[in-house]
Amino acid sequence: MTSFTRHRRLRRTAAMRDMVRETQLSVHDVIQPLFVKEGLKSKQEVASMPGVFQFSLTDLLQEVASSVDLGIKAFIIFGIPAHKDAIGSQASAEDGIVQQAIRLIKQNYPDVLIIADTCLCEFTSHGHCGVLDGEHVLNDASLERLVEVAVSQARAGADIIAPSNAMDGYVYAIRQGLDKAGFEDIAIMAYAIKFASSFYGPFRDAGESAPAFGDRKTYQMDPANRLEALREAQSDEAEGADFLMVKPALAFLDILRDVRQQSNLPLVAYNVSGEYAMIKAAAQNGWIDEEKVMVETLLGMKRAGADIIITYFAKDLALYLSKKGV
Ligand code: PBG
């Protein structure tokens, strides 16, 4: 027996390291978020998310074209309507901005996967994810609205409904609603574990969806809770979710790993806006190497157990992978 193990044998050359690498990033596993804003003349960069834009319908199609050229095949759509009201009417309108965007992309790119974020916060005047009684966010009344939104998105051509409003019973309600409307084959990507996180800050600039009062702590989860997170994943799976998501990802890699061990459903990590903004900001200061830190971050999510990553770095990653020829 040798006195110690020479781990460095497997690190000696680049070819050796490539051969023993355990985790791979692939353009097939990423979902690119897209923001489309009604009435916008030309695309607007989001100040807190360099490289991320609010698009008009025309600009949106150009963005999809350039992403498809890079090999990206899946997009999650967020919409900002021209008019907001108490119940977020525009979220389920047939000519709502999200519905228009889905139809337009599908007409031009029938083979891409369109995931519709199904929530009310971008569409309500108060910025909460459900309907209110005073300042209380009602659960069951919000579910009724959520089903209407999901069905209208499926009708517009969405392949996957991704409910992010964090009400109890949302997967069950949406599954029933989709089935009743004839959309049995449309999948549900449940934002199963969604923490009430300050990492969403930049998103609320992009989605113009900050709550007008209070916070989301009565419906989104306490970041301190692990067992509750596992119960959330269990109930969404039992209600019929086709995918489970953990959000945010970076500060919750343990939760990703735990859900991976508990469930055999495809697991999604949402590399959220604040995680993106931190890397971009540090890189702009010259403090870190953006590309390397991006790769390390996304690898960490896959290593923890994610099969799929929703990330604002989708195009940057696709570019990196094409340069490397992998
Ligand atoms: C809508 C929604 C949010 C995000 C995705 N869908 C914001 C929120 O819950 O306030 C955040 C995504 C990100 O930060 O990148 N409910």
Residues whose N, C-alpha, C, O or C-beta is under 5 A from the ligand:
A	BS01	PBG	C119 C121 S164 F199 Y200 F203 V272 S273 G274
